[in-house]
Amino acid sequence: MSHDISVAIAYHSRFGHTGRQAEAVARGAAEVPGTTVSLIAVDGITEQDWAVLDAADAIIFGSPTYLGDVSAGFRAFVELTSGRWAAQAWRDKIAAGFVNSGSMSGDKLNSLQSLTIVAAQHGMTWVSLGLLPGWNRSTASDQDLNRLGFWLGAAAQSNGDQGPEGMHPSDLATAEHLGRRVAEQTRRITAGDALLAVAAG
């Protein structure tokens, strides 16, 4: 039985790197049949964008990492969700996240943990990256998926002297994987919920 779903990607990108990562997440999600994908830049969020987020089955959060945490632009968006938090309006939606920084580590794990806390406070269900680490053996390659070895979400490293066009192909492919995984898990969970509703009815 076909079951259509909607995935919204809410991200902040100051220099374009995280925006390109968001586009890769969107490509991956769109590969799953029956998935509608919306990209929302949170620093220019509109009432229509809020309506898309409220209606989405899944929200994937994305932010650059500045000084070891999410950007001020993303944090401003989070604070605007306080009314929805109080009403638990996003409760039981699927959530996931992706981050970017100039260093291999750059304390991106802390940024991902910040995103998981936001999702948890909203009562959302977090989907991990679901990949083993790449590039951790002598026979491995920096082209491996998850070359940076993160589990909570997708991570990217972008050189400070290059624009978005210089992003690493593995990081973009890892972002695509995250989008596909979230869409697949969302489709599975919402289809199961629909069957339970039919059985209960």
Stockholm file with secondary structure:
# STOCKHOLM 1.0

chainA/1-201         MSHDISVAIAYHSRFGHTGRQAEAVARGAAEVPGTTVSLIAVDGITEQDWAVLDAADAIIFGSPTYLGDVSAGFRAFVELTSGRWAAQAWRDKIAAGFVNSGSMSGDKLNSLQSLTIVAAQHGMTWVSLGLLPGWNRSTASDQDLNRLGFWLGAAAQSNGDQGPEGMHPSDLATAEHLGRRVAEQTRRITAGDALLAVAAG
#=GR chainA/1-201 SS CCCCEEEEEEECCSSSHHHHHHHHHHHHHHTSTTEEEEEEEGGGCCHHHHHHHHHCSEEEEEEEEETTEECHHHHHHHHHTHHHHHHTTTTTCEEEEEEEESSSSTTHHHHHHHHHHHHHHTTCEECCCCCCCCSCSTTCCTTSTTTTCCSSSEEEECCTTSCGGGCCHHHHHHHHHHHHHHHHHHHHHHHHHHHHHHHHC
#=GC SS_cons         CCCCEEEEEEECCSSSHHHHHHHHHHHHHHTSTTEEEEEEEGGGCCHHHHHHHHHCSEEEEEEEEETTEECHHHHHHHHHTHHHHHHTTTTTCEEEEEEEESSSSTTHHHHHHHHHHHHHHTTCEECCCCCCCCSCSTTCCTTSTTTTCCSSSEEEECCTTSCGGGCCHHHHHHHHHHHHHHHHHHHHHHHHHHHHHHHHC
//
